[in-house]
Amino acid sequence: MAKYSEEFKLMVVKEYQEGKLGHRSLAEKHGVKSKAQVERWVKIYEKFGEIGLKRKKHSESYSVQFKLDVLSFMKRTGSSETEAALRFGLTNPPIIASWKKSFLEGGIEGLERPKGRPPMSDKAKNRKSQKRTDEKEMTYQQKLERENELLRLEIEYLKKLRAFQMDPEGYLEKHKQRYHSNSKKPSN
């Protein structure tokens, strides 16, 4: 994926706003991979201003529940990633595609995994082999407790999904503050 500077994105958006060229023409003129990318920049700029076009210096951390809510909103309404991102206050719509892929590949547990490559130091290798050993040595009771916890999470998700489906506007309004505060938490 090509990385574009904030200045470049802003220049393209401003040029679009002048009204002389459309998304496709601007993408071709400036060598942007697709017109969809230009459309995304324009929508993000219109919603968040220049700050929306800036690259994040550190990755933001979102709760599993927030990710599930975004994905269920998209499925229920047929919204695009960009529409869902704007609805939920996300400035990086492609992150939703990675959540979707993680969820399809690993379910709820897939959304819990931290993103990025783990460090390859000796310490990390030792931790990884220790984790495998721990999983093998889990007692039957520990396995059942883990399964119960996953089932509790799934039930909680289904309850929230049902509440969202019954009254999406009310649900979003009720939980808006929580999502907003979750998205601003610094990651550790």
N, C-alpha and C positions, 0 to 999 in steps of 0.2 A: 504494500500500500504506500503510495507516494505521500510524503509529508509536505505540506504547504505552510509557508510562514503566515503569521497573522496579518502582516502587511499585504501579502499577496491576496489573501482571502478578502480583506477589506477593499482592496483595489477592484477586484472582480465584482464584489457586491455593489460598490458605488457605481461602477460602470453599468451594471444591470439597472440600477435605480435611475440612471439618466434616461433610460428607455430607448436607446438606439439599437441595442442588440438583445436577443433572447438568451435563454439558458444554453441552448445547443450551440449557438454562434459563439458565445463567450467561451464555452468549453473548448471548442475547436481553435479559436483564436489564441487562447492561453495555454493550450496543451493539457487541459484537465481531462482526466480519463473519461468522465461521463457528464452528461447534462444534469443527471440526478445529484451529483456532488455540488454543482453550482446552485441548484434549487435548494438543497439542504442548507448551504451557507446563507442564502438569502433569507430563508425562513428563520433560521437561528438568529441571524442579525436582527430581523424584525421583532423577534420575541425578546432577546436578551441584550441587544446592542453589541458593541465591540467586544465586551467581555466574553460573550458566547463564542466568538471566533478564536479565542486564545487557547493554546495548548495547555493542558493541565501539567503542572510541574510534578505533582504527586497524584497517584490514582485515588479516586474517591471510593469509599466503601459503602455499599448499599446492603441493606438487610435482605435475607432470603425472602421474607414476606413481601417486601417492596418489589423485588424482581418478579415474584409470582403474580403480584397484582398487575404489574405492567404487562406481563405475558398474557394473563387472562383477559385483560382489557382489549388487547390486540385481537385475541381469538374471538371474543364476543362481538366486537364492533367491526372487525375486518379492517382496522386501522393499519396504516403503514408504520414502519419503525419511526420515521420522522414525526408523524402525527402523534404517536404515543409518547415520544420523547418530549415534544412540546407540551403535551397535556400534563405530563408528570414533572416538568421542569428540568429535563435532562438536556445538557448542551452537546452530548455526544451520542447521536442516534445509533451509530453502528455498534455500540456496546450492547444494545438489545439483541442484535443478531448473535453475539457470543453467549448471552444468557440463554437464548432459545436453543442454541446448539448444545450447551452444557446440560440444559434440562432434558432435551431429547436423548442425550447419551447417558446421563446419570441420574435423572429424576431430581428430586429435591437435594439429594446429596451432591449432585453435580453443581448445583448453585451455591453450595456451601464452600466448595473448594476455593482457596485463594488463587487469584490469577497470576500469571507470570511463571517463569521458570525458577525452580528452587535453586539456591546456591549449591555449587558442586564441591564444597570444601569437605575435608575428611569428617568434620563434625556432622555435616548434613548426611553424608553417606552412612555414618554410624547410626544416626537417628532413624534413617529410613530402614535399615536392617533391623533395628530394635523394634520399630513399629510392626514390621512383618512378623517378628517373633512374638510380640505381644498379641497380635491378632490370632496367631496360631494357638497361643496359650490361653485364650479367653475361655473362661468356664462356660458351661451350658447356661448358667444363670446370667452371666454377663451378656451372653449373646441374646438371651430373651429380653433382658432389660433394654438393650440397644434396639431390638426390634420393636418393643413397646414404645420407646421414645419416637422412633420413626413413624409409627402408626398414629401416635398422638399429634405429631406435626402434620401428618396428612389429614387427619380429621379437622384440625384447626384450620388448615388451608381450605378444605371443602366448605366449612362453615362460612368463612370469610368470602369465598367465591360465591356462595349462594346469596349472602347479604348484598354483595356487589351486583349480582345479576338482577336482584329484585328492585334495587334502587341505586343505580350507578352514580347519579349526581349526588345524592345524599351521602353515600358511602365515601365518595372522594372528598366531599366537603368536610365530613367528620374526621377523616384521617389525613387531610392535607397538611396540617401542622406537623404531624408526626413524620411524614415522608420528607417534608422540607427540612426538618431538623436532622433527620438521618442522613440526608445527602450532604450536609455540611460538616459532619463529624470528621475530624482528621483521622487518617488511617495510621495504625501503629506499625 
